[in-house]
Amino acid sequence: MTETEIREQIAAQRGELADLLDELDARDWAAPSLCEGWRVREVLAHMTMPFRLSTPRFVLDMITARGNFDRMADRAARRDTSTRTDAELLACLRENADHPWKPPGGGFAGALSHDVIHGLDITVALGIDRVVPPERMRHVLDANSARSVRYFGVDLRGVELRADDIDWTYGSGAPLTGRAQDLLLVLCGRRLPPGHLRGAAAWRFTREA
């Protein structure tokens, strides 16, 4: 994809997710996501953090977290959900569909990956059958395969991820099959609800019912 096309996909992803979240009720907002320890509202707070957090505040938060980004992000998400309503967080996502934020070193491809992955953290956890468009999913998979395995420390020894909805594989070994978007979550260290994966190693990446 060209940079323009990627930015169009980012705006579409954010707009589509905003429309979906607009249909949630209070119970859904308080439901656990696939991000360990975060409810749906914390995931959205994290997704919209780059639109609201100034550089000085980011630096201060990182210092307070002793340079640990994951710790900083967790504290920020919990802080934001305690001071902002779900409606305010949702409005922030919708109003920033075209925001030019890029993760450090990740470019716009990283921004698209960030939005797609965290969107799935919400929809898959809630049992919402939303399918990410194939061209968007393929771009995110190609940008995240080896990098995600390294970052999240996923153990894929003896396993080949094999999508059954697009032509994509990763790794070698016994096949672990499922939708491309579910395999993306495997790459990112998520444990999925039962029924999303098939293969002898499916249990390693599946949550208990």
C-alpha positions in Angstrom: 0.0 0.0 0.0 1.0 3.6 -0.5 1.2 5.9 2.4 -2.1 7.5 1.3 -3.8 4.2 1.1 -2.6 3.2 4.5 -3.9 6.4 6.0 -7.2 5.8 4.3 -7.3 2.3 5.9 -6.5 3.8 9.3 -9.3 6.3 9.1 -11.7 3.5 7.9 -10.6 1.2 10.8 -11.2 3.9 13.4 -14.5 4.9 11.9 -15.8 1.4 11.7 -14.7 0.6 15.3 -16.4 3.8 16.5 -19.6 2.8 14.9 -19.4 -0.7 16.5 -18.6 0.7 20.0 -21.5 3.1 19.7 -23.8 0.0 20.0 -22.3 -1.3 23.2 -24.1 -1.2 26.5 -22.7 -0.6 30.0 -22.1 -4.3 30.6 -20.0 -4.5 27.3 -17.9 -1.5 28.3 -17.0 -3.2 31.6 -16.3 -6.6 30.1 -12.8 -8.0 30.0 -10.9 -7.6 26.7 -8.1 -9.9 25.4 -5.6 -7.5 26.9 -4.8 -9.0 30.3 -6.3 -6.8 33.1 -8.0 -4.3 30.8 -11.7 -3.9 30.2 -13.0 -2.7 26.9 -12.9 0.9 28.2 -9.2 0.6 29.1 -8.4 -0.6 25.6 -10.1 2.3 24.0 -8.4 4.7 26.5 -5.1 3.2 25.3 -6.0 3.5 21.7 -6.9 7.2 22.0 -4.0 8.1 24.4 -1.8 9.3 21.5 -4.4 11.9 20.5 -4.6 13.4 24.0 -1.2 13.0 25.6 1.2 15.9 25.2 4.9 15.2 24.8 5.8 16.7 28.2 3.1 14.6 29.9 4.3 11.5 28.0 7.9 12.1 29.1 6.8 12.6 32.7 4.7 9.5 32.7 7.6 7.5 31.3 10.0 8.8 34.0 7.4 7.9 36.6 7.2 4.4 35.1 11.0 4.1 35.2 11.1 3.9 31.4 8.8 0.9 31.2 6.3 1.7 28.4 3.9 -1.1 29.3 3.7 0.1 32.9 3.2 3.7 31.7 0.5 2.7 29.3 -1.4 0.7 31.9 -1.3 3.6 34.4 -2.4 6.0 31.7 -5.3 3.8 30.6 -6.6 3.4 34.2 -6.2 7.1 34.9 -8.1 8.1 31.8 -11.0 5.7 32.4 -11.3 7.2 35.9 -11.5 10.7 34.6 -13.3 10.3 31.3 -16.6 8.7 30.4 -17.0 6.0 27.8 -18.8 8.5 25.6 -15.9 10.9 25.8 -13.4 8.2 24.9 -15.6 7.1 22.0 -15.9 10.7 20.7 -12.1 11.0 20.9 -11.7 8.0 18.6 -14.3 9.2 16.1 -12.9 12.8 16.0 -9.4 11.6 15.4 -10.0 9.2 12.5 -7.6 11.1 10.4 -5.1 11.9 13.2 -1.5 11.6 11.8 -0.1 9.8 14.9 2.6 7.2 14.2 4.2 4.9 16.9 8.0 5.6 17.2 9.7 3.6 14.5 6.5 2.1 13.2 5.2 4.6 10.7 1.7 4.6 9.5 1.8 0.8 9.1 2.5 0.7 12.8 -0.5 2.9 13.5 -2.8 0.7 11.4 -1.5 -2.4 13.2 -2.1 -0.7 16.5 -5.7 0.0 15.7 -6.5 -3.3 14.1 -5.0 -5.4 16.9 -6.6 -3.5 19.7 -9.9 -3.4 17.8 -9.8 -7.2 17.8 -8.9 -7.2 21.5 -12.4 -5.8 21.9 -14.5 -7.5 19.3 -13.2 -11.0 19.8 -13.5 -10.8 23.6 -17.1 -9.6 23.2 -17.9 -12.4 20.7 -18.7 -9.8 18.0 -18.2 -11.4 14.5 -16.5 -8.5 12.8 -14.2 -9.4 10.0 -11.3 -7.1 9.2 -11.1 -6.5 5.4 -8.6 -8.9 3.7 -6.4 -6.2 2.2 -6.1 -4.5 5.5 -5.4 -7.7 7.4 -2.8 -8.9 4.9 -0.9 -5.6 5.3 -1.0 -5.8 9.1 0.2 -9.5 9.1 3.1 -8.8 6.8 4.2 -5.9 9.0 3.9 -7.8 12.3 4.9 -11.4 11.8 8.5 -11.8 13.0 8.4 -8.5 15.0 5.4 -9.5 17.0 6.8 -12.9 17.9 10.0 -11.2 19.2 8.2 -8.5 21.1 5.5 -10.7 22.7 7.8 -13.7 23.2 5.3 -16.1 21.6 6.5 -19.7 21.5 5.7 -21.0 18.0 8.2 -23.8 17.9 6.8 -26.7 15.9 3.8 -24.7 14.8 2.8 -23.3 11.4 0.1 -20.6 11.4 -2.1 -21.2 8.4 -5.0 -18.8 7.6 -8.0 -20.4 6.1 -9.5 -17.2 4.7 -6.5 -15.7 2.9 -3.3 -17.1 1.5 -1.0 -16.6 4.4 1.3 -18.8 6.5 4.0 -18.2 9.1 6.4 -20.6 10.7 6.9 -24.4 10.2 5.5 -27.5 11.9 2.0 -28.8 12.7 -0.6 -26.5 11.2 -2.6 -24.2 13.5 -5.5 -22.9 11.4 -8.1 -20.1 11.8 -9.0 -16.8 10.4 -6.1 -14.5 9.6 -7.2 -12.1 12.2 -7.2 -14.8 14.9 -3.7 -15.8 13.9 -2.6 -12.2 14.2 -3.8 -12.3 17.8 -1.7 -15.4 18.3 1.3 -13.6 17.0 0.6 -10.8 19.5 0.5 -13.1 22.5 -3.2 -13.2 23.0 -5.1 -16.3 24.2 -8.4 -16.6 22.3 -11.8 -17.8 23.3 -12.5 -21.5 22.5 -13.5 -22.3 18.9 -11.3 -19.8 17.1 -8.3 -22.1 16.4 -7.9 -25.6 15.0 -5.0 -27.9 15.3 -3.1 -30.0 17.8 -1.5 -26.9 19.4 -4.8 -24.9 19.6 -5.0 -25.4 23.4 -1.7 -23.5 23.8 -3.3 -20.3 22.5 -6.9 -20.7 23.8 -8.4 -19.5 27.0 -10.4 -21.7 29.2 -14.1 -21.5 28.6 
